[in-house]
């Protein structure tokens, strides 16, 4: 889908916020799904359905699928597959309130990865954010709740993999058809989940009605629908502004955890989660301030 004119910014932000709402919902529905289905089966069935939907969407584009698109799509798809596998194991082992906050640490992992791999400068603000994040994690680990458990570890590792996926998309993809790339990514995730299903032990499980509905929701809305919205509308805002919008993800997961699942955090856990949230938010706000000053300077100089 392409547009000949730039859409109104309120429309752009509306659909980006809607994207975060559905992404936030994936925490709730994944939690419901993995209550009766093993994580690898949940990812496998979710992405089989998502791949079939994208095959229908791309039915008129498949003739354009070449080796380059296939290789690049599989490369970023590997990162996406590992991200989703760690996501469901994180959700299975911790509350969606904590998982949502910890997943948001991808904002801080990006500058760390680019520093290690490409020797980019991290910057004082990002370093401060990392220090805050560590302090928040320490509070979660020692706050008298569940400690920093296995699910928290997977959720933090998922944040690292989200950062890897974002970086791989920016470094690997070229002027590819976004729908074909999405199709290849989904198919790659399906293969990874299939391999995990064959290699990892499977307990007895049942496809309950809530689990099936959760799979359908996660395949349609936070997968196919949100990828499409993101591809259409994110290009009209800067990465910083998009990142600020995406920090709403854990807000939705906190609301869902509180009102739907009855999750409750103690006071120390709330403080820890709040510090981690600020650790991701403050560097974005700083970058937004810098961007705004640069734009203002440019406008003044070109009047």
Secondary structure, DSSP 4 states (H G I P E B T S, - for coil): ---SSPPPHHHHHHHHHHHHHHHHHHHHHHHHHTTTS-HHHHHHHHHHHHHHHHHHHTTTTGGG--HHHHHHHHHHHHHHHHHHHHHHHHHHHS-HHHHHHHHTTHHHHHHHHHHHHH-----HHHHHHHHHHHHHHHHHHHSSSS-S-HHHHHHHHHHHHHHHHHHHHHHH--S--HHHHHHHHHHHHHHHHHHHHHHS--------HHHHHHHHHHHIIIIIIHHHHHHHHGGGS-HHHHHHHHTTHHHHHHHHHHHTS-----HHHHHHHHHHHHHHHHHHHHHHHHHHHHHHHHHHHT-
